[in-house]
Amino acid sequence: MLLLAWMLALPTFFLVLPISSAVAVVEEEKEGSRQIIKRTLLWMETKEIAPNVSMPVMSIGTGGQEHGNAKQIVSNWLTVGGRAIDTALNYGNQDQVRQAIQESATELTRDDVFITTKIPDCNVTNVAQYIQQDLQLLGTTYVDLLLIHGPRRGDCVETWKYLEHAYLNDKTARAIGVSNFRTADLEPLLQHGTVVPHVNQIQLNLLHKDVDTIRYCDQHGIVVEAYSPLGRAGTRGDLAHNKVIQGIAQAHGNVTIYQVALKWILQHGWILTFQSSSRQHQEVDADVFHFTLSDEEMKRLDALSSSDSVGV
């Protein structure tokens, strides 16, 4: 079995607010007294990624340059109402993710939070250990979405069988998928596997999209999840100074260029994980459900992107 019996003794998360909550009533201590504060939380759409598994369409990422600050990032996200968290074994910060959820001021339970994690590669020798280590560090008996981080170092078809077992038999993953897989990487999984990947997490933003991979995923019912949805510093152009994006943001009034960039992804029917450490930035960036991009605006934005290799 992929899940060790002793893992059942690990600390699990404390329960509270459901994902659909709009307003939290929180007790806070201020200058020695208790007071009741109403805090408006983010409203978040969800998308079904697997049978009976719905995922918030926006997750907070814990990798990148600020991976060492994961506890604060996740804590901020939960405070503003975010409920989906994206992590990975390679990030080396899953203990921080666990602590943030356990110490959340909103006292969330495990079932209230959607956790995506990734095993590093297709090394068949280590895959069972990867999964067990993931669960142990996160302090949970299951994850909501388990991905292979990239098609490297080994046999991805055999590795995929372990994920299928976690999903179908051990129930240690509610949904399974891949990351950074292109069409040529996906085809063997569909040819030899039992379960079609539920999600493919790829680099995707206004200035970069892998059209062939997206098309293949759409054809086979694989949900596309974007990472680096706001671009990467120093690469593939600059969203912040793009005149087309600026013009569309201005046309919608009180809308930022980053909200336009995220809305474009969601309006295509994709989901996303983004990175932001500031509570204020998280709240503003994720507030994208109060406006809609027109067909003409979507066409203009579609024209900005180039197709290039998928990053890792």
JOZITA-V515300 format. One record per helix or strand of 3 or more residues. SS is the DSSP state (H for helix, E for strand). FROM is the first residue (numbers start at 0). TO is the last residue. If there is no record, write none. Layout:
# JOZITA-V515300
ss: <SS	SS>
from: <FROM	FROM>
to: <TO	TO>
This chain:
# JOZITA-V515300
ss: <H	E	E	E	E	E	H	E	H	H	H	E	H	E	H	E	H	E	H	E	H	H	H	E	H	H>
from: <4	22	32	45	52	57	63	83	88	93	109	113	126	144	155	175	182	198	210	222	238	242	256	270	278	294>
to: <8	29	39	49	55	60	79	85	90	101	111	118	137	147	169	178	191	202	218	226	240	250	266	273	284	301>
